Each structure stands twice: as C-alpha cells, then as structure tokens.
Amino acid sequence: MGMSRKVSIIGGGVIGLVTGLSLARSTAGSGTDYQIDIIEKGESVGSQSTAVAGYGIRTVYRHPINLYLAHKGLQFWSTLSETSATGFRRNGYLFLTNDDETSSTLQRERYRQISNGFPAEIRQPVDPGEFTTEEIDSYQTGLFSPISAVSNSTRTVDSIRHLCERNTVRIRTGEEVTAIEDEGTRCRVETTDSTEYSDTVINASGIWANEIAQLTGETLPVESSTRKLAVLDRTVDPEMPLVVDIDTGFYMLPGHNNTLYAGGHFHSKRADDSYGHLLKKYGSETYNRISDASVDEVRTGHYAMTPSRIPIIEQTGSIVHVCGFSGHGFMQAPGAASVVKRMILPGETNIINKELLSSDRTLSVTDIQF
Ligand SMILES: Cc1cc2nc3c(=O)[nH]c(=O)nc-3n(C[C@H](O)[C@H](O)[C@H](O)COP(=O)(O)OP(=O)(O)OC[C@H]3O[C@@H](n4cnc5c(N)ncnc54)[C@H](O)[C@@H]3O)c2cc1C
C-alpha cells in the first residue's frame, strides 16, 4: 500500500478553497494518497470576507511579493475563465488624482509596472471618456492598468468549490475547529464534530487567523478592519474599468449583471451619516450620476490587515498560516496557494524568500492601500 497524508485546511474562504484545489491537483498521481479537507464553520463556503469582495484583480502594487502574487492571480483567474463562467473581464483599473504629490507617485508606479512586465499608461490630464462610455470627471492625472481585471464573486466561488469537489477535496461545512495541538510530526485537531490527526494544518481562517494561531500559543500581527461595498440600482458600461479616486478613496466597478458596485473607506465626524450618504457625497466628485442612484444593498465585510499590507505565509511545525491579505485575498489567493504548495509538498522548491512572508519580518516598504 502507498503512503497516505492528511492536510486539514481551516477556513473555506477563497484562500482555503484555492489552496485546497492547488494541493489536490499537485498531489494527484504522486504515489502518495493525499486526503485534503476544508473545515468551514459557516453553513456554506465563501460566506465571510470572500462573499463581500469587489473581485478586482490588479497588478498595481509596490512590493515585489505583492507583484508576484498579482501576476500569479491574473494568470490563474484568466485561465479558469476559459473553462468556467466566472465573469472574468480584463476591463483594466483606472487610478485618478488631482493631487500633485499623488500624481508623482502614479508616475513612479507606472515605471514600476513597466519594469515588472505589466503594461501601464499615464494621462495628464485624463479624460476617463477614453476608457468608458460612463461620464466620469476629468482629473489631473490618471494611471491606467489595462491588464487588471474584474470578476464575479458568486460565480467564482461556485466554480472553485465545484473544482475542489471534482478533485476529491472534502468540504466540511458547519464544523468549527476548536483546538489544535502540534505534536511535532502531526497535529491533533479538535472540531465541534470530531477529533482527528493531520500531517499538516493550514490556517486560512481570514480575520480569525490570530485566534487560530493562539490555539497553539502563537500570535500573528493580523487585525480586522471593517470595509463596505454598495450595490446600486443602476447598470453601467460593462467594459468600464475599476475606477479609483485615490484622493477620496471612492471606487466603482461593473458588478453582477453590470450593476454598479461602489465602495471606499470614508470617515465622517457625524455618527449618523449613513454609508450610502457618504458614498454618494464622495462618489459624486468622480461620477455625478451616482447622486440619482439608490443604494439597493450595503455589504459589510472585513480586511485581515498586516502592518505592511503584505500577507503572512509561514510554517511553524506542522501548521502553515496563510493570512493577512489586507483586502487583496481574492486576487492573491492563487499565488498564495502556490507558495503553500512549495512549502509543504516534497520535491517542490521555494521561489520566494521565506523571511519576507514570515510574521516577524521587518519590511522597509509598506504597500499602497489604494
Ligand atoms: C468590501 C470588500 C471589498 C473587497 N474587494 C476585494 C477586491 O476587489 N479584490 C480582492 O482581491 N480582494 C478584495 N477584498 C478582500 C477579500 O475579500 C479577502 O482578502 C478574501 O476574501 C480573504 O479570504 P479568506 O479566505 O482569507 O477569508 P474569509 O473569506 O473570511 O474566509 C475565512 C473562513 O474561515 C472560517 N473560519 C474561521 N474560523 C474558523 C474555525 N475556527 N473553524 C472553521 N472555520 C473557520 C470563516 O467562517 C471563513 O469562512 C475585499 C474585501 C471587502 C470586505
């Protein structure tokens, strides 16, 4: 009989799902019988941060790690869209500013993009009418990333879940991991339904990552930060790029059925200002027609933030933490899964300096949040 190994993934968000799929595909036919389980405390997978994501996939980052993860993400989501109706569209990202200093930053980001092999264009001034039929205000400077993309959240999660099941990943919903004991070569995992042993446990629990780490006495610098995304009652140009006003933080994109999705992290001194009110106030500086639209739904979710905005992917004993995606988990999931695979599967080689992904790293660069 061949060898057998068990991998338990805690969390059925996009990170857990894509990691499970990647491990299942890489280990099929390896001669070792891998059992890969995703344990999700919710009643369905993808029901937490993953359900709220705007599903933008961009290449504009500052740190080489995030650039690498973005590259992998674009490749994976684009390839998946050839066989699954995920709604992946290379609409591009358009970053806008009227601020002198931010204009200089965008110029530098353009050079960084090009030197990393990603196309990018600068316009000064910029008329967004060049990129979409929607009437968006002109700005002092615009950075356009033509290969960045948008996708559809529900369809994407459905596709990945389906692929996991086809590749014999066992998805266990409604089951919460309550205790973990790392015994060196294996882990004892207690859940609300069972006690079992796994060769590797992957902590892909999003904003709960630190709680899971604490079960084994570790601490991770991951904090939860609330973010909202609104669905408005109007349809927009399906080819509109994801538009970001860096000065206000407002962004908008064509969502499901080309409905307008818009968001941003706004601060108000008045506690009774609703999110819809703030969204329209700041959004109308970019897109005047948002004033006439009604907010059908406000989705509230959370970013799992690290101080540097760069995720943590580190192995301690039999546990691998994959967390802290700082609002970029959807686009970075395929790259993160590839790093995990290289960390834990025999015969694979690491291609990223492990120190840079560790929780106690010191990084000189904080990635841009827009
Ligand atoms: C408003 C908003 C917009 C966003 N837009 C984008 C975007 O455009 N592009 C992008 O790339 N990203 C975006 N993001 C970020 C993205 O949603 C997240 O980075 C990503 O979903 C994180 O995935 P995850 O699997 O780590 O977390 P989650 O989806 O939160 O999954 C973690 C799972 O772990 C489970 N869990 C926790 N503890 C346990 C336990 N003890 N036992 C079992 N299960 C457990 C939870 O139930 C949860 O389902 C956005 C986020 C928000 C909030």
PDBQT file of the ligand as one rigid body, heavy atoms in Angstrom, charges set to zero:
ROOT
HETATM    1  C1  LIG A 401     -15.713  45.386   0.862  1.00  0.00    +0.000 C 
HETATM    2  C2  LIG A 401     -14.601  44.478   0.439  1.00  0.00    +0.000 A 
HETATM    3  C3  LIG A 401     -14.137  44.542  -0.870  1.00  0.00    +0.000 A 
HETATM    4  C4  LIG A 401     -13.078  43.724  -1.278  1.00  0.00    +0.000 A 
HETATM    5  N1  LIG A 401     -12.650  43.782  -2.572  1.00  0.00    +0.000 NA
HETATM    6  C5  LIG A 401     -11.640  42.977  -2.987  1.00  0.00    +0.000 A 
HETATM    7  C6  LIG A 401     -11.191  43.001  -4.335  1.00  0.00    +0.000 A 
HETATM    8  O1  LIG A 401     -11.697  43.760  -5.173  1.00  0.00    +0.000 OA
HETATM    9  N2  LIG A 401     -10.179  42.156  -4.696  1.00  0.00    +0.000 N 
HETATM   10  C7  LIG A 401      -9.583  41.314  -3.788  1.00  0.00    +0.000 A 
HETATM   11  O2  LIG A 401      -8.648  40.590  -4.144  1.00  0.00    +0.000 OA
HETATM   12  N3  LIG A 401      -9.991  41.266  -2.510  1.00  0.00    +0.000 NA
HETATM   13  C8  LIG A 401     -10.998  42.078  -2.089  1.00  0.00    +0.000 A 
HETATM   14  N4  LIG A 401     -11.407  42.045  -0.789  1.00  0.00    +0.000 N 
HETATM   15  C9  LIG A 401     -10.662  41.203   0.161  1.00  0.00    +0.000 C 
HETATM   16  C10 LIG A 401     -11.082  39.757   0.071  1.00  0.00    +0.000 C 
HETATM   17  O3  LIG A 401     -12.475  39.666   0.256  1.00  0.00    +0.000 OA
HETATM   18  C11 LIG A 401     -10.379  38.978   1.190  1.00  0.00    +0.000 C 
HETATM   19  O4  LIG A 401      -8.994  39.274   1.205  1.00  0.00    +0.000 OA
HETATM   20  C12 LIG A 401     -10.559  37.478   0.984  1.00  0.00    +0.000 C 
HETATM   21  O5  LIG A 401     -11.909  37.149   0.834  1.00  0.00    +0.000 OA
HETATM   22  C13 LIG A 401      -9.970  36.744   2.167  1.00  0.00    +0.000 C 
HETATM   23  O6  LIG A 401     -10.269  35.381   2.018  1.00  0.00    +0.000 OA
HETATM   24  P1  LIG A 401     -10.052  34.390   3.227  1.00  0.00    +0.000 P 
HETATM   25  O7  LIG A 401     -10.329  33.050   2.698  1.00  0.00    +0.000 OA
HETATM   26  O8  LIG A 401      -8.720  34.666   3.850  1.00  0.00    +0.000 OA
HETATM   27  O9  LIG A 401     -11.107  34.878   4.325  1.00  0.00    +0.000 OA
HETATM   28  P2  LIG A 401     -12.704  34.525   4.523  1.00  0.00    +0.000 P 
HETATM   29  O10 LIG A 401     -13.435  34.618   3.241  1.00  0.00    +0.000 OA
HETATM   30  O11 LIG A 401     -13.155  35.362   5.638  1.00  0.00    +0.000 OA
HETATM   31  O12 LIG A 401     -12.620  33.010   4.927  1.00  0.00    +0.000 OA
HETATM   32  C14 LIG A 401     -12.154  32.579   6.178  1.00  0.00    +0.000 C 
HETATM   33  C15 LIG A 401     -13.086  31.464   6.603  1.00  0.00    +0.000 C 
HETATM   34  O13 LIG A 401     -12.582  30.841   7.781  1.00  0.00    +0.000 OA
HETATM   35  C16 LIG A 401     -13.698  30.373   8.507  1.00  0.00    +0.000 C 
HETATM   36  N5  LIG A 401     -13.278  30.110   9.886  1.00  0.00    +0.000 N 
HETATM   37  C17 LIG A 401     -12.784  30.992  10.782  1.00  0.00    +0.000 A 
HETATM   38  N6  LIG A 401     -12.504  30.387  11.945  1.00  0.00    +0.000 NA
HETATM   39  C18 LIG A 401     -12.822  29.078  11.784  1.00  0.00    +0.000 A 
HETATM   40  C19 LIG A 401     -12.768  27.943  12.641  1.00  0.00    +0.000 A 
HETATM   41  N7  LIG A 401     -12.326  28.018  13.903  1.00  0.00    +0.000 N 
HETATM   42  N8  LIG A 401     -13.179  26.745  12.155  1.00  0.00    +0.000 NA
HETATM   43  C20 LIG A 401     -13.632  26.637  10.870  1.00  0.00    +0.000 A 
HETATM   44  N9  LIG A 401     -13.724  27.696  10.022  1.00  0.00    +0.000 NA
HETATM   45  C21 LIG A 401     -13.312  28.892  10.472  1.00  0.00    +0.000 A 
HETATM   46  C22 LIG A 401     -14.692  31.524   8.383  1.00  0.00    +0.000 C 
HETATM   47  O14 LIG A 401     -16.014  31.106   8.640  1.00  0.00    +0.000 OA
HETATM   48  C23 LIG A 401     -14.478  31.968   6.942  1.00  0.00    +0.000 C 
HETATM   49  O15 LIG A 401     -15.415  31.405   6.043  1.00  0.00    +0.000 OA
HETATM   50  C24 LIG A 401     -12.476  42.830  -0.355  1.00  0.00    +0.000 A 
HETATM   51  C25 LIG A 401     -12.965  42.742   0.957  1.00  0.00    +0.000 A 
HETATM   52  C26 LIG A 401     -14.020  43.550   1.356  1.00  0.00    +0.000 A 
HETATM   53  C27 LIG A 401     -14.520  43.427   2.764  1.00  0.00    +0.000 C 
ENDROOT
TORSDOF 0
